[in-house]
């Protein structure tokens, strides 16, 4: 597909939808087109984010959900649109969010979040409304990326000094465990298998 005035594209898992951003006077908006099997555009771009939302990033989370990062009063917030519904704020913390890392085959994403002055990692299951804090302590964790369906690698400065990052990894089984915890429930460290630093 060739689409003018478009940036930061994201393709749906089934390859039938393409989402991208357009900026107008510095305000980002998310648009969507439908694609055929060869990747050709089948529909005119349709605006899918509210006009007042300043969208910075957008990504698909299976099965048919979209996540947005958007600026609100200068602070980055995380939103989810479930099955085509209007975007709703996901993790209502007062500080800004980091770039989310969704897992390609599930409704789970990991993102950085400021908490008590430090950047910590949280996992969120959009289909179940479960929030799990992954990292703790007086240190920073950021830039998460998935290794497997339950393991994430990230940068940590724990035990090294502020912003002297090293590669670390952690299991995230809490967002998959049954029974489901209530919405926005932070599972304690005892539910996790702990961080390992390399």
VEXKOL-361616 format. One record per residue (C-alpha): x, y, z. Coordinates in pm, whole numbers, plus 50000, padded with zeros to 5 digits. Layout:
BEGIN
XYZ
...
END
This chain:
BEGIN
500005000050000
501115035749927
499425061750149
500435098250146
500935118650464
501225087550682
503705075650945
504165049151217
502195021251045
500824990351224
499284960151050
496614938351211
497514901851286
495254889851000
496784914650755
493404929850669
493814963650839
496514990150841
496615017851101
498845048451069
499295083151213
498845117251058
499865149851223
497975182351193
499635212451358
501585188751581
498535168351688
498635131551594
495545112451481
495115075451406
493625064451073
492755030250934
492385014550589
491354979650483
493754958450277
493224929850035
495304897950030
497994914349817
498314944550047
496444968849824
494254995249988
490554987149960
489025016650149
489515053550207
491355062450530
488965064850826
489735084051143
489625060251441
490845082351726
488885110951885
489735144551732
490825158452070
493265129552131
496935136452050
498025101451945
501735093051956
501725055451881
499215028651792
499484990651780
497264960251745
496704936252036
494954903351946
492294894051882
490924927551754
492014954052003
494044985651947
496265003352196
497175040052176
499695061852352
498425097452358
499515130052518
497205144652780
498285178052929
501865169852834
501775134952993
501695102952788
498705080352866
497835045352751
494435037452595
492795006152458
489985002452205
488334968252250
486744953851937
486234987451770
484935006152077
486135041752153
489545043052327
489455040252707
492265049352945
493955017053054
496225021553352
495115053153534
498395062453700
499205099453741
502545098553559
503365092253196
503675058453027
506585044352835
506335028052494
504144996852518
505414962952402
502394941352303
502804904052260
501884894651903
499714864551988
497814875752298
496064905352457
499014911852690
501354941452675
504204953952892
504934990652940
507065013453154
505355035753412
506695061653653
506015050954012
507465068154321
509965086054100
511245054653925
510365038453594
508915003753658
507424977653429
503774967653433
501994940653234
498384945753128
495944920052992
493384940052792
490944910952756
490764905053132
491484939353277
494424926653483
497384948953570
500554933153711
503544952353844
506654934153726
509594953453871
510114969154212
512874986054413
514565019854398
515815016254041
514615019953684
513354994553427
512525004253070
512504994552700
510754960452736
510674934852454
509184899852447
511434869152435
508664843052467
504954843452550
505744847152923
509214862652934
510344898352877
513804913552837
514384949952938
516984975153055
517574978653430
519895000653634
519274981153957
522554977954150
524434998053887
523595034553947
520995057153791
520735052753411
523675028353395
521515002053233
522164965153179
520084938253012
517674919553241
514784895553195
511714885353392
508874860253382
505354874553355
503074845153445
500704865953658
498774879953361
498014844753239
497134828553572
493614817253662
491354827653819
491394863053685
492054891353926
489844921953921
490444952253697
493614972053763
494704947554034
498444948454097
499704913854183
502434913354446
505984901454395
505094867854552
503004859554243
506004864554014
509174844853963
511424874854009
513904894353803
517134880553669
519894903753555
522514895553297
END
